[in-house]
Amino acid sequence: MKLFSTFEHNTYLEMAITLLEEQGIKKEDIFAMPLNKRTENRKVFDSINQSDGTSLIDIGMALATAFSVIGASIGFDLAWGPIYWGLIGAAAGFMIGFMIRILTEVVLKPRRRSLKGKSSEVILIIACEENQGEMVESILWEHYALGVAKSRE
């Protein structure tokens, strides 16, 4: 049986490995591998094959609608008329909303994403006997594993 678990790189990982060795798991059956962190920044614009689920035009469309209504209403009193001023208002509202969304995605979200949550830094693979599986799993959970999976060979 093999157990796979992920941990943050901290002392709880070291204590879990030590406790597993004390419980009879051989050093050769414990494999710890650090995970590489992402070095490149995430892309802001989606491709046709991959999307992150965030829309860059949602605020722009809402502001385009609002500004076009305001522009058309005011346009009755202006020289170019309501249609041109409605189109100008729609374009201006869309550009303002798009810029707001780009600003939040590029400036605010990476900062928020880096501060929140715990991330896996080490994967721990343990080969053990079938009867030791529950004991190994409980040791991993007690030492704050982020996730545990079992595989019967």
BARO-257731 format. One record per atom (N, C-alpha, C): residue in one letter; x, y, z. Coordinates in steps of 0.001 Angstrom, whole numbers, padded with zeros to 6 digits, always signed. Example, Ala and Ser with C-alpha at 12.3 -4.5 7.8 and 13.67 -1.06 7.14 Angstrom:
a+013190-005690+007800a+012300-004500+007800a+013200-003300+007800s+012850-002250+007080s+013670-001060+007140s+012900+000030+007870
This chain:
m+000853-001172+000000m+000000+000000+000000m+000892+001226+000000k+000477+002235-000738k+001206+003503-000752k+000271+004615-000313l+000805+005516+000481l+000073+006694+000914l+000807+007925+000390f+000045+008841-000166f+000578+010086-000685f-000009+011214+000148s+000828+012153+000550s+000318+013290+001310s+001119+014531+000959t+000486+015684+001156t+001172+016951+000918t+001225+017732+002215f+002312+018448+002374f+002569+019218+003592f+003125+020581+003232e+002985+021507+004165e+003800+022714+004128e+005169+022301+004644h+006195+023035+004258h+007530+022691+004740h+007724+023310+006118n+007496+022487+007149n+007633+022967+008522n+008058+021811+009420t+008100+022059+010708t+008575+021035+011638t+007599+019869+011787y+006306+020095+011501y+005342+019003+011614y+005656+017891+010615l+006160+018247+009457l+006571+017250+008476l+007711+016407+009026e+008699+017051+009609e+009839+016332+010190e+009390+015434+011350m+008473+015932+012166m+007983+015125+013287m+007189+013930+012779a+006420+014100+011710a+005651+012990+011144a+006592+011913+010608i+007642+012303+009912i+008606+011333+009374i+009289+010592+010514t+009689+011312+011541t+010341+010674+012698t+009403+009694+013382l+008148+010073+013567l+007181+009196+014211l+006899+007960+013355l+006854+008120+012052l+006651+006969+011168l+007812+005990+011278e+009025+006520+011355e+010190+005653+011523e+010147+004934+012869e+009689+005608+013916e+009566+004987+015233e+008505+003892+015239q+007491+004025+014379q+006405+003040+014312q+006758+001851+013417g+007969+001810+012873g+008394+000634+012120g+008441+000804+010608i+008183+001969+010105i+008307+002218+008669i+009776+002501+008378k+010367+001746+007439k+011779+001915+007124k+012024+003222+006386k+013259+003753+006545k+013625+004987+005866k+013516+004850+004353e+013794+003677+003836e+013747+003442+002392e+012311+003508+001851d+011331+003330+002737d+009924+003351+002324d+009270+004726+002460i+010043+005707+002897i+009533+007077+003035i+010267+007947+002020f+009496+008619+001189f+010078+009463+000153f+009447+010849+000244a+010276+011851+000487a+009796+013239+000564a+010417+014027-000585m+009562+014731-001318m+010032+015482-002476m+009463+016892-002420p+010329+017923-002419p+009818+019295-002426p+009233+019640-003792l+008155+020408-003779l+007521+020846-005014l+008084+022200-005420n+008260+022392-006716n+008731+023674-007224n+007571+024661-007242k+007874+025880-006862k+006874+026946-006912k+006800+027496-008328r+005654+028028-008679r+005466+028629-009996r+006348+029869-010098t+007175+029921-011130t+008084+031049-011283t+007517+032114-012202e+006680+031737-013148e+006114+032717-014075e+004786+033226-013548n+004482+034451-013885n+003214+035049-013448n+002059+034479-014251r+000896+034469-013634r-000299+034010-014332r-000675+034993-015417k-001266+034484-016477k-001674+035337-017585k-002979+036040-017234v-003068+037298-017622v-004282+038067-017355v-005336+037744-018405f-004913+037665-019671f-005854+037407-020753f-005944+035906-021008d-007162+035413-021175d-007394+033997-021419d-007147+033670-022889s-006833+032409-023131s-006723+031952-024516s-008011+031201-024866i-008107+030750-026091i-009305+030026-026512i-009365+028647-025856n-008221+028119-025442n-008170+026771-024866n-008169+026753-023345q-007898+027868-022712q-007788+027872-021260q-008374+029159-020695s-009199+029020-019664s-009804+030179-019025s-009737+030002-017518d-009543+031109-016816d-009495+031039-015354d-010836+031351-014715g-011856+031618-015514g-013193+031828-014982g-013519+033254-014605t-012597+034178-014791t-012891+035576-014518t-013071+036321-015833s-014042+037202-015834s-014350+037982-017025s-013765+039374-016866l-013156+039869-017919l-012594+041209-017875l-013574+042272-018370i-014694+041859-018955i-015598+042841-019558i-016901+043022-018792d-017084+042340-017680d-018364+042445-016972d-018641+043845-016439i-017673+044451-015784i-017858+045817-015282i-017953+046784-016456g-017170+046544-017498g-017201+047402-018679g-018564+047419-019343m-019204+046265-019455m-020535+046209-020069m-021575+046936-019218a-021506+046781-017920a-022459+047466-017043a-022280+048980-017137l-021026+049433-017100l-020791+050869-017200l-021110+051396-018593a-020899+050590-019632a-021254+051011-020992a-022758+051237-021100t-023533+050357-020500t-024986+050522-020516t-025406+051801-019785a-024854+051982-018600a-025228+053155-017802a-024803+054450-018491f-023569+054495-018989f-023073+055716-019633f-023783+055997-020949s-024190+054936-021667s-024904+055183-022925s-026288+055770-022658v-026944+055320-021618v-028252+055891-021255v-028090+057355-020846i-027084+057634-020045i-026836+059017-019618i-026444+059871-020825g-025564+059318-021681g-025140+060073-022872g-026289+060356-023814a-027162+059371-024011a-028318+059584-024893a-029284+060603-024285s-029455+060568-022986s-030355+061522-022327s-029823+062941-022436i-028552+063113-022199i-027946+064441-022286i-027824+064882-023746g-027667+063907-024658g-027462+064197-026069g-028594+064949-026732f-029790+064928-026154f-030896+065687-026727f-030625+067188-026705d-029822+067631-025742d-029522+069054-025620d-028203+069428-026291l-027410+068454-026726l-026092+068733-027297l-026138+068703-028819a-025060+069172-029424a-025025+069392-030871a-025091+068096-031677w-024450+067039-031284w-024386+065829-032113w-025614+064945-031971g-026426+065151-031001g-027646+064381-030850g-027481+063171-029935p-028598+062529-029606p-028583+061446-028623p-027873+060173-029100i-027903+059853-030381i-027292+058596-030844i-025772+058663-030694y-025164+059746-031199y-023712+059861-031090y-023261+059919-029636w-023982+060691-028827w-023574+060802-027427w-023839+059500-026666g-024845+058737-027059g-025052+057415-026464g-023909+056475-026800l-023442+056500-028058l-022298+055673-028461l-021008+056116-027778i-020818+057423-027677i-019632+057944-026970i-019677+057534-025500g-020851+057633-024872g-020998+057214-023472g-020748+055731-023293a-021232+054916-024256a-021015+053474-024166a-019532+053144-024282a-018843+053780-025222a-017404+053526-025393a-016628+053971-024151a-016963+055146-023628a-016260+055642-022440a-016529+054740-021232g-017772+054326-021038g-018103+053446-019915g-017414+052103-020011f-017373+051553-021243f-016700+050267-021426f-015213+050387-021117m-014567+051440-021604m-013132+051611-021368m-012833+051807-019876i-013667+052582-019193i-013458+052783-017752i-013620+051461-017004g-014673+050706-017301g-014894+049418-016643g-013803+048410-016947f-013341+048381-018182f-012263+047466-018569f-010980+047810-017823m-010681+049094-017710m-009473+049521-016986m-009577+049194-015490i-010764+049359-014923i-010954+048992-013513i-010678+047503-013321r-011209+046674-014227r-011036+045227-014114r-009580+044809-014308i-008897+045415-015266i-007474+045121-015479i-006677+045507-014238l-006993+046667-013659l-006304+047118-012451l-006501+046128-011305t-007723+045659-011107t-007964+044716-010016t-007286+043371-010268e-007240+042908-011501e-006621+041618-011800e-005101+041672-011686v-004499+042756-012151v-003046+042840-012201v-002454+043305-010879v-003097+044273-010224v-002504+044866-009030v-003025+044233-007749l-004339+044113-007607l-004897+043689-006329l-004948+042182-006145k-005323+041415-007164k-005489+039980-006987k-004201+039222-006702p-003071+039512-007369p-001853+038772-007002p-001462+038982-005551r-001668+040188-005051r-001357+040466-003661r-002255+039655-002743r-003561+039612-003056r-004521+038865-002262r-004252+037364-002351r-003908+036879-003548r-003670+035464-003764r-002434+034988-003002s-001410+035841-002900s-000201+035429-002210s-000388+035413-000695l-001321+036194-000160l-001512+036250+001277l-002420+035164+001806k-003365+034665+000995k-004380+033777+001539k-004001+032304+001368g-004447+031511+002295g-004379+030071+002155g-003018+029457+002367k-003047+028136+002537k-001831+027363+002681k-001575+026658+001364s-000321+026461+001057s-000010+025793-000192s+000870+024578+000080s+000736+023581-000766s+001547+022376-000649s+002970+022705-001064e+003910+022285-000249e+005312+022527-000558e+006097+021235-000684v+005613+020169-000032v+006321+018890-000044v+005308+017779-000246i+005659+016814-001095i+004830+015618-001220i+005576+014481-000522l+004845+013735+000269l+005414+012637+001053l+004761+011347+000591i+005593+010397+000152i+005096+009109-000325i+005614+008035+000623i+004690+007228+001171i+005054+006198+002137i+004567+004857+001630a+005474+003906+001531a+005115+002528+001186a+005045+001746+002491c+003917+001071+002728c+003743+000338+003970c+002889-000897+003723e+002780-001716+004746e+001925-002901+004674e+000463-002466+004798e-000420-003348+004342e-001862-003050+004363e-002360-002767+005782n-001859-003504+006753n-002332-003339+008133n-001776-002072+008800q-000749-001452+008230q-000195-000222+008795q-000836+001032+008192g-001656+000868+007188g-002213+002004+006451g-002992+002982+007304e-003869+002477+008160e-004678+003355+009010e-003809+004122+010000m-002813+003443+010558m-001918+004092+011517m-001116+005197+010838v-000591+004920+009635v+000188+005920+008900v-000695+007108+008539e-001914+006833+008088e-002817+007911+007719e-003156+008795+008916s-003401+008188+010067s-003723+008996+011252s-002521+009842+011689i-001309+009297+011556i-000115+010079+011900i+000008+011285+010971l-000249+011067+009696l-000155+012171+008736l-001174+013263+009049w-002416+012866+009336w-003441+013864+009650w-003130+014588+010955e-002605+013866+011948e-002271+014488+013231e-001161+015525+013090h-000331+015387+012067h+000776+016321+011863h+000464+017317+010741y-000815+017601+010574y-001309+018683+009721y-000963+018492+008241a-001216+017294+007730a-001100+017091+006288a-002206+017892+005602l-001898+018449+004447l-002901+019217+003708l-003831+018285+002938g-003356+017111+002596g-004156+016126+001890g-003497+014765+001961v-004308+013696+001969v-003804+012323+002029v-004596+011469+001044a-003866+010606+000325a-004515+009671-000596a-003862+008300-000429k-004692+007235-000593k-004198+005864-000462k-004290+005177-001813s-003324+004290-002037s-003329+003476-003257s-002936+002058-002885r-003815+001117-003232r-003480-000274-002995r-002820-000808-004252e-001651-001401-004077e-000910-001905-005242e-001399-003252-005665
